[in-house]
Amino acid sequence: MKLTLIVSGILLLLSGLEFLNLGYWLSAPANEPAKADLIVTLGGGIGERDQMAVDLYKAG
């Protein structure tokens, strides 16, 4: 019982530390757009994504 509580506490502590560092993993620098054979636009927003897809298509 005591060992289970200790192990659970350690796992909870490690999970909390990983949660605090989550922003570092999610803020990876974006790469410059590369040439592709296909452009996919996901829904959402008020047309900014569609306009960006058109701009990328026209840029080649």
Helices and strands as residue ranges (DSSP letters): H 2-20, H 22-26, H 48-59
